[in-house]
Amino acid sequence: MTRASLELRTSASNVRRIWQSLEEQLGEKLFTSNEQGETVPTSAAKALDREMCSLLEEVRRFEASVKRIHRHGRTLRLGANRNVFNTNHFGRLFNTLRHDERFRTSFVEVNADEGRSALEAGECDLVFSVDGTPGRRFESRDLPPLKLHVASERSPLQELKVDPAELADLKWSLATFAKTSLALDTLKKIESSGGGSGKLCSQHQFLSWAEDNPGDGTEAVVCIRPASFSRLPRVSFFPLDLNAGYPLCVSYLKQHPYEFLPSIVDQMNRALSDPSPHGSGPFLS
């Protein structure tokens, strides 16, 4: 009894309660007391021990494997939708983490409305989204926003910033990257900064225009610059010189078994807050 209570890290009385409950479920006596007052197993207990021995050994091996994985082979799964994944912003996050010796980093595609269920089901450890992941079980942190760029057919020798006023004379659109209300607020901010009159287009419409120009007269598209745009050779991307963009939020379970998640979020925040140098000059002249 004493050895069992020590191994199970509980009291002797609780061990007795467990075995009595097991006897009730099996309908057999498992232990009796001899004349010396010692608790001894019955033949039914010995038979049960023989039957369970191999299974318990498998369980112990499995627990040992889990411990080794937890120490040496942990995987940090980053969840985001395809649009967020295909940005320089997310690329910087990924590169910040992939050399960390504490874990391996992988990407899980999670649609914008599936972040909550993906975290609860353990499909991913961190979810990055524009709209956030509400819920009392989650910790959510704001990261530096996704910056806006201007896609244009012009091919400069160097990367130049675009003043919003330079859009006033162009037929331009804003590619939605979040819910419509957020995109409309961003559109109004560009317009109120001297950008003239623009309209909204979907991410699909933006990529279609950038690939082969469907001939709708669009001259520029304000967008989130894709991380890889080798398939978009007809357009160049210029940073928009405006303190506007789409917000980026990271969420994770408050009771997540990875104790290092808060420090990882701080690390990502520092990486994204590090300013990248850009040139300056007129966009169209």
NORJORA-V269397 format. One record per pair of residues at least 12 apart in sequence whose ideal C-beta (glycine too) atoms are under 8 Angstrom apart, sorted by the first residue. I is the first residue (numbers start at 1). J is the second residue. Records with the same first field share a line. If there is no record, write none. Layout:
I->J ; J
//
This chain:
1->15 ; 16 ; 39
19->31
26->44 ; 48
28->42 ; 44
29->42 ; 44
30->42 ; 44 ; 45 ; 48
31->45
70->257
73->104
74->102 ; 103 ; 104 ; 258
75->103 ; 104 ; 105 ; 106
76->97 ; 100 ; 103 ; 104 ; 105 ; 106 ; 125 ; 126 ; 258 ; 264
77->106 ; 107 ; 108 ; 123 ; 124 ; 125 ; 126
78->93 ; 94 ; 97 ; 105 ; 106 ; 107 ; 108 ; 124 ; 125 ; 126 ; 128
79->107 ; 108 ; 109 ; 110 ; 115 ; 118 ; 119 ; 123 ; 124 ; 125 ; 126 ; 127 ; 128
80->107 ; 109 ; 110 ; 127 ; 128 ; 129
81->109 ; 110 ; 111 ; 112 ; 129
82->109
83->177 ; 203 ; 224
84->128 ; 129 ; 130 ; 146 ; 248
85->107 ; 109
86->226 ; 227 ; 228
87->146 ; 224 ; 225 ; 226 ; 227
88->225 ; 227
89->144 ; 146 ; 147 ; 224 ; 248 ; 272
90->128 ; 227
91->227
92->271 ; 272
93->128 ; 268 ; 271 ; 272
94->107
96->267 ; 268 ; 271
97->264 ; 267 ; 268
102->260
103->258
108->123 ; 124
110->123 ; 124 ; 127
112->129 ; 130 ; 131
115->127 ; 129 ; 133 ; 251
116->133 ; 134 ; 135 ; 138
119->133 ; 138 ; 251 ; 252 ; 253
120->137 ; 253
125->252 ; 256 ; 258 ; 261
126->250 ; 251 ; 252 ; 261 ; 264 ; 265
127->250 ; 251 ; 252
128->143 ; 248 ; 249 ; 250
129->248 ; 249 ; 251
130->146 ; 177 ; 178 ; 179 ; 182 ; 246 ; 247 ; 248 ; 249
131->178 ; 179 ; 182 ; 249
132->247 ; 249 ; 251
133->249 ; 251
137->253 ; 254 ; 255
138->251 ; 252 ; 253 ; 254
139->251 ; 252 ; 253 ; 254 ; 261 ; 262
140->249 ; 250 ; 251
141->249 ; 250 ; 251 ; 265 ; 269
142->247 ; 248 ; 249
143->248 ; 249 ; 250 ; 265 ; 268 ; 269 ; 272
144->248 ; 269 ; 272 ; 273
145->245 ; 246 ; 247 ; 248
146->177 ; 224 ; 245 ; 246 ; 247 ; 248
147->224 ; 225 ; 239 ; 240 ; 245
148->186 ; 190 ; 222 ; 223 ; 224 ; 239 ; 240 ; 242 ; 244 ; 245 ; 246
149->222 ; 223 ; 224 ; 225 ; 237 ; 238 ; 239 ; 240
150->162 ; 167 ; 172 ; 220 ; 221 ; 222 ; 223 ; 237 ; 238 ; 239 ; 240 ; 283
151->206 ; 210 ; 220 ; 221 ; 222 ; 223 ; 225 ; 232 ; 235 ; 236 ; 237
152->219 ; 220 ; 235 ; 236 ; 237 ; 238 ; 283 ; 284
153->213 ; 219 ; 234 ; 235 ; 236
154->236 ; 283 ; 284
155->236
156->236 ; 238
158->279 ; 281
159->237 ; 238 ; 239 ; 278 ; 279
160->238 ; 278 ; 279 ; 280 ; 281 ; 282 ; 283
161->238 ; 239 ; 240 ; 241 ; 278 ; 279 ; 280 ; 281 ; 283
162->238 ; 239 ; 240 ; 241 ; 283
163->194 ; 241 ; 283
164->190 ; 193 ; 194 ; 195 ; 240 ; 241 ; 242
165->193 ; 194 ; 195
166->282 ; 283 ; 284
167->190 ; 195 ; 196 ; 198 ; 220 ; 222
168->194 ; 195 ; 196
169->196 ; 284
170->196 ; 219 ; 220 ; 284
171->217 ; 218 ; 219 ; 220
172->195 ; 196 ; 198 ; 218 ; 219 ; 220 ; 221 ; 222
173->198 ; 199 ; 200 ; 201 ; 205 ; 206 ; 218 ; 220 ; 221 ; 222
174->186 ; 187 ; 190 ; 198 ; 199 ; 200 ; 201 ; 221 ; 222 ; 223
175->200 ; 201 ; 202 ; 203 ; 205 ; 206 ; 221 ; 222 ; 223 ; 224
176->200 ; 201 ; 202 ; 203
177->203 ; 223 ; 224 ; 246
178->246 ; 247
180->200
182->246 ; 247
183->200
184->200
186->244 ; 245 ; 246
187->199 ; 200
189->242 ; 244
190->222 ; 240 ; 242 ; 244
193->242 ; 244
198->222
201->218 ; 221
206->221 ; 223
207->232
209->221
210->229 ; 232 ; 234 ; 235
211->231 ; 232 ; 234
212->234
213->234
222->240
223->237
224->245 ; 246
225->237
238->283
239->278
241->280
250->265 ; 268
252->265
//
